[in-house]
């Protein structure tokens, strides 16, 4: 049985830590859309920095990886459960970059 949207959002909020706000919406294609925003940082103008990723569990993982990198780079010393997965997130990024750089077969 899959977890409800509210349960998934609460889990993401817990993992992301106190500097994050988490939204979980349903996109036009009926896929989940994850948005993790920073309560301290701004991106363009007065908009909060955020990671926005569609696509169920893969979207969650991608958004949480991006959020983890943001915390690690911009908020050193901040405690958040997701930082325990920093090494795995870096490995996924490395593998994705290797696939992008590989010549077509």
C-alpha positions in Angstrom: 0.0 0.0 0.0 1.4 3.4 -0.9 1.5 6.2 1.6 -0.9 9.2 1.4 0.3 12.5 0.0 0.1 14.0 3.5 2.2 11.2 5.0 4.8 11.5 2.2 5.0 15.3 2.8 5.4 14.9 6.5 8.2 12.4 6.0 10.0 14.8 3.6 9.6 17.7 6.0 11.2 15.6 8.8 14.1 14.5 6.5 14.6 18.0 5.2 15.0 19.6 8.6 13.9 23.0 10.1 15.1 25.3 7.2 12.7 23.6 4.7 9.2 24.0 3.6 7.8 21.0 1.6 4.9 21.0 -0.8 3.6 17.9 -2.6 1.2 18.6 -5.4 -0.2 16.7 -8.3 0.8 17.9 -11.7 -1.2 18.0 -14.9 0.0 14.5 -15.8 -1.3 13.1 -12.5 2.3 12.7 -11.2 3.4 13.9 -7.8 5.4 17.2 -7.9 7.9 17.8 -5.0 8.9 21.3 -4.0 11.4 21.9 -1.2 12.0 25.5 -0.4 14.5 27.2 1.9 13.1 29.6 4.5 16.3 31.7 4.6 17.6 31.9 1.0 16.2 33.7 -2.0 16.8 32.9 -5.7 15.3 35.5 -8.1 14.0 38.7 -6.5 12.1 37.8 -3.3 11.3 34.2 -4.3 12.6 31.5 -2.0 15.3 29.1 -3.2 13.7 25.8 -4.0 14.1 22.4 -5.6 11.2 21.5 -7.8 11.0 17.9 -9.2 8.1 16.0 -10.7 7.7 12.3 -10.7 6.8 10.2 -7.7 9.6 8.5 -5.8 12.3 9.5 -8.3 11.1 13.1 -8.0 11.4 12.9 -4.2 14.9 11.5 -4.4 16.0 14.2 -6.9 14.4 17.0 -4.9 15.9 15.7 -1.7 19.3 15.3 -3.2 19.2 18.9 -4.5 18.0 20.1 -1.1 20.8 18.2 0.6 23.4 19.8 -1.6 21.9 23.2 -0.8 22.1 22.6 2.9 25.7 21.3 2.6 26.9 24.2 0.6 24.9 27.2 2.0 24.0 26.2 5.6 27.0 24.4 7.0 26.5 23.4 10.6 22.7 23.0 10.1 21.4 19.7 11.4 19.0 17.7 9.1 18.4 14.0 8.8 18.9 14.2 5.0 22.5 15.1 5.4 23.2 11.5 6.4 22.6 10.7 2.8 25.0 13.3 1.4 27.5 10.7 0.2 24.8 8.7 -1.6 23.5 11.9 -3.2 27.0 12.8 -4.4 27.4 9.3 -5.9 24.1 9.6 -7.8 25.2 13.0 -9.2 28.6 11.6 -10.2 26.9 8.6 -12.0 24.4 10.9 -13.7 27.2 13.1 -15.0 29.2 10.1 -16.2 26.1 8.9 -18.2 25.7 12.4 -19.8 29.4 12.5 -20.8 29.5 9.0 -22.2 29.6 8.8 -26.0 26.4 7.4 -27.6 26.6 3.7 -28.3 
